[in-house]
Amino acid sequence: MPIAVKVMKRPGSATSYVRATLKGMALTFRHLFRPKVTMQYPEEKSTELWTISSRWRGTHRMLTDEQGRAKCVACGLCPQICPANCIKLVPGEDEQGNRYPLIYEIDEFRCVFCGYCQEVCPEEAIHVGVHYENSEYSRDRFVYDLERLCGQTHPVSTLWDPSDPRGE
């Protein structure tokens, strides 16, 4: 199939751009009198028109049991499934044979917030939360250890609701 070339002619000197300029200015003036949609962020975090989704994946959280210990049994599934390789887990075992994590760290800089760690956890211990304000003054504060993960109190994310498969 041959390639067709279409030759376009430039507008001549008789073309006036005043009409196009006036149309653009009219559009600008119409937007000038519409109600503003800017949210004053630190003071106003959510409104009835804007709320964060319950499926938002933010900072991680480790759930605890009644005694305040992490629910994690150090099975090692979350570091294996993590595509960013951001979870460090060193398992330990007590006298009764119960497994627990000696070291559990998540590097939030490397994390892609996919939620695989939450989905694969058999004890439902690790969750991604809906917390999105995670600014720090130093880079090493973005490595969350077990104590910090257990201290998080924000609500957890619902990655997928089986009653609403299309996410509407």
SULWO-V289997 format. One record per backbone hydrogen bond with DSSP energy under -1.0 kcal/mol. CO is the residue of the C=O (numbers start at 1). NH is the residue of the N-H. Records with the same first field share a line. If there is no record, write none. Layout:
# SULWO-V289997
CO->NH, NH
This chain:
# SULWO-V289997
12->15
17->21
18->22
19->23
20->24
21->25
22->26
23->27
24->28
25->29
26->30
27->31
28->32
39->41
40->44
50->47
53->56
54->158
59->129
61->127
63->71
65->68
69->65
77->81
78->82
86->107
88->105
90->102, 103
92->100
94->97
98->94
100->92
103->90
105->88
106->144
107->111
115->119
116->120
117->121
125->63
127->61
128->157
129->58
131->59
132->134
138->141
139->142
140->143
142->108
144->106
145->149
146->150
147->151
149->62
155->130
161->164
164->167
